[in-house]
Amino acid sequence: MKIYDNVPLANLTTMRLGGPARYVLEVEKPTDLPDAYGFANAYHYPTFILGGGANSIGHDEGFNGVIILNRLRGFNDENGKLTIMAGEDWDPIVEYACSKGYTGIEALSKIPGLTGAAPVQNIGAYGQDISQTFLEAEVYDIATGEFKIMSKDDFNFSYRKSILNTNERGRYFVVSVTLQLEQGQMSRPFYNSVEKYISEHNITDFSPAGIRQIVSAIRADKLPDPREKASSGSFFKNVYLTNEEAEEAESKGYPVHRGKDGNKINSGWLIEKCGFSDKLLYGMRVNPKAALVLINESAGSYTNLAKARSEIIGTVYDKFGYWLEQEPMEIA
Ligand SMILES: Cc1cc2nc3c(=O)[nH]c(=O)nc-3n(C[C@H](O)[C@H](O)[C@H](O)COP(=O)(O)OP(=O)(O)OC[C@H]3O[C@@H](n4cnc5c(N)ncnc54)[C@H](O)[C@@H]3O)c2cc1C
């Protein structure tokens, strides 16, 4: 286990904001975990788990506690049953699966971050989410100090949610994730934007590798590359509606997507309709191609991000009556 002190959170997160973390403990093998949490407990420090920092926001005052930095590496494939250590980069896993012809995660191509965070918010994109192929995970139970296997049902997955970011937040460290993938391909109709791309480019290859190429191209056009522009991807979740609310929204002419996972309005549409698209708010750029993404162009502080967030949430509420919910987690 490696130990660092006073590491700026800005260096550990893709939004590139946040003051120093008092300690960062880099765990490289599961047996480092009891030691890392033992250290934090001994000095009564709060802890926060970080992988790639693509969905976590640092505060200006930093974190007077211990960041447990997940660097657990390793990977095993038994005919499509993939067991992936939590510190593996997610996208190379998708690339590997597609190269083997396995279907189930091809639409999750190019999502930044590490595998251990994937079940936390049930990563999803273009009609897939990780719950669809998730079998089980090995976790370290921070409350009891025990390693155990938890099945898919234990995680209570839904849109951008699991027990890991709701009622059991901070309780479990995901050590490895096991997915069950099959040979085959996704069935049509694909997600709207994927179908649109297919017809515009006359594509006929719907194999996992083919869908990966399509999704990668759509994402490259629409979303900022975190290596070039500081962001956390979607800063706001889409707005989910009951059937009654969806009918009311449709009667007002709002675009409601009625999918297998429920009725939703794209929060990017709501933000765009409030006139925020491409606007620079306190140094945060509202991404012109997907307005639910905020880019830290020159904000320089969490305080400025918070001002931009308040302005957007308040304006959307005043105009439409919907509360936007933040997607990334706060390091606090
Ligand atoms: C440009 C861009 C595009 C994105 N597109 C998408 C998208 O299409 N779909 C999508 O769902 N997300 C998307 N995201 C969000 C992000 O990529 C995912 O949430 C990803 O899973 C974050 O991984 P990470 O390792 O960086 O997580 P981190 O930010 O390090 O952690 C995120 C949360 O998970 C917890 N956590 C991390 N590792 C563990 C672990 N081992 N055990 C327990 N808890 C843990 C952390 O405490 C934190 O609460 C995007 C982000 C960016 C920057």
The ligand as a Tripos MOL2 file, in Angstrom:
@<TRIPOS>MOLECULE
LIG
   53    58     1     0     0
SMALL
NO_CHARGES

@<TRIPOS>ATOM
      1 C1        -16.7550   12.4810  -20.2010 C.3       1 LIG1
      2 C2        -17.5250   11.5780  -19.2760 C.ar      1 LIG1
      3 C3        -18.5440   10.7820  -19.7840 C.ar      1 LIG1
      4 C4        -19.2860    9.9380  -18.9490 C.ar      1 LIG1
      5 N1        -20.2640    9.1620  -19.4790 N.ar      1 LIG1
      6 C5        -20.9900    8.3440  -18.6780 C.ar      1 LIG1
      7 C6        -22.0250    7.5200  -19.2210 C.ar      1 LIG1
      8 O1        -22.2690    7.5000  -20.4280 O.2       1 LIG1
      9 N2        -22.7380    6.7390  -18.3750 N.ar      1 LIG1
     10 C7        -22.4710    6.6960  -17.0300 C.ar      1 LIG1
     11 O2        -23.1580    5.9490  -16.3210 O.2       1 LIG1
     12 N3        -21.4940    7.4580  -16.4900 N.ar      1 LIG1
     13 C8        -20.7490    8.2660  -17.2740 C.ar      1 LIG1
     14 N4        -19.7650    9.0540  -16.7290 N.ar      1 LIG1
     15 C9        -19.5140    9.0100  -15.2860 C.3       1 LIG1
     16 C10       -18.3330    8.0740  -14.8850 C.3       1 LIG1
     17 O3        -17.5530    7.7680  -16.0030 O.3       1 LIG1
     18 C11       -18.8510    6.7800  -14.2690 C.3       1 LIG1
     19 O4        -19.6560    7.0600  -13.1580 O.3       1 LIG1
     20 C12       -17.6950    5.8770  -13.8250 C.3       1 LIG1
     21 O5        -18.1950    4.6460  -13.3740 O.3       1 LIG1
     22 C13       -16.8200    6.5370  -12.7740 C.3       1 LIG1
     23 O6        -15.7190    5.7060  -12.5230 O.3       1 LIG1
     24 P1        -14.5510    6.2440  -11.5940 P.3       1 LIG1
     25 O7        -13.6400    5.0930  -11.2790 O.co2     1 LIG1
     26 O8        -13.9000    7.4120  -12.2090 O.co2     1 LIG1
     27 O9        -15.3900    6.6790  -10.3080 O.3       1 LIG1
     28 P2        -15.0130    7.6600   -9.1120 P.3       1 LIG1
     29 O10       -15.3730    9.0490   -9.4810 O.co2     1 LIG1
     30 O11       -13.6390    7.4170   -8.6410 O.co2     1 LIG1
     31 O12       -16.0720    7.1510   -8.0220 O.3       1 LIG1
     32 C14       -17.4490    7.3570   -8.2410 C.3       1 LIG1
     33 C15       -18.2390    6.9100   -7.0150 C.3       1 LIG1
     34 O13       -18.0780    5.5170   -6.8170 O.3       1 LIG1
     35 C16       -17.4770    5.2270   -5.5460 C.3       1 LIG1
     36 N5        -16.5100    4.1510   -5.7820 N.ar      1 LIG1
     37 C17       -15.4920    4.1660   -6.6750 C.ar      1 LIG1
     38 N6        -14.8430    2.9810   -6.6510 N.ar      1 LIG1
     39 C18       -15.4720    2.2160   -5.7340 C.ar      1 LIG1
     40 C19       -15.2550    0.8960   -5.2360 C.ar      1 LIG1
     41 N7        -14.2520    0.1290   -5.6680 N.pl3     1 LIG1
     42 N8        -16.1040    0.4290   -4.2770 N.ar      1 LIG1
     43 C20       -17.1340    1.1950   -3.8050 C.ar      1 LIG1
     44 N9        -17.3570    2.4610   -4.2370 N.ar      1 LIG1
     45 C21       -16.5480    2.9600   -5.1870 C.ar      1 LIG1
     46 C22       -16.8200    6.5250   -5.1290 C.3       1 LIG1
     47 O14       -16.7290    6.6220   -3.7120 O.3       1 LIG1
     48 C23       -17.7450    7.5640   -5.7260 C.3       1 LIG1
     49 O15       -18.8460    7.7340   -4.8810 O.3       1 LIG1
     50 C24       -18.9890    9.8930  -17.5580 C.ar      1 LIG1
     51 C25       -17.9490   10.6870  -17.0460 C.ar      1 LIG1
     52 C26       -17.2080   11.5190  -17.8880 C.ar      1 LIG1
     53 C27       -16.0910   12.3470  -17.3170 C.3       1 LIG1
@<TRIPOS>BOND
     1     1     2 1
     2     2     3 ar
     3     2    52 ar
     4     3     4 ar
     5     4     5 ar
     6     4    50 ar
     7     5     6 ar
     8     6     7 ar
     9     6    13 1
    10     7     8 2
    11     7     9 ar
    12     9    10 ar
    13    10    11 2
    14    10    12 ar
    15    12    13 ar
    16    13    14 ar
    17    14    15 1
    18    14    50 ar
    19    15    16 1
    20    16    17 1
    21    16    18 1
    22    18    19 1
    23    18    20 1
    24    20    21 1
    25    20    22 1
    26    22    23 1
    27    23    24 1
    28    24    25 2
    29    24    26 1
    30    24    27 1
    31    27    28 1
    32    28    29 2
    33    28    30 1
    34    28    31 1
    35    31    32 1
    36    32    33 1
    37    33    34 1
    38    33    48 1
    39    34    35 1
    40    35    36 1
    41    35    46 1
    42    36    37 ar
    43    36    45 ar
    44    37    38 ar
    45    38    39 ar
    46    39    40 ar
    47    39    45 ar
    48    40    41 1
    49    40    42 ar
    50    42    43 ar
    51    43    44 ar
    52    44    45 ar
    53    46    47 1
    54    46    48 1
    55    48    49 1
    56    50    51 ar
    57    51    52 ar
    58    52    53 1
@<TRIPOS>SUBSTRUCTURE
     1 LIG1         1 GROUP 0 **** ****
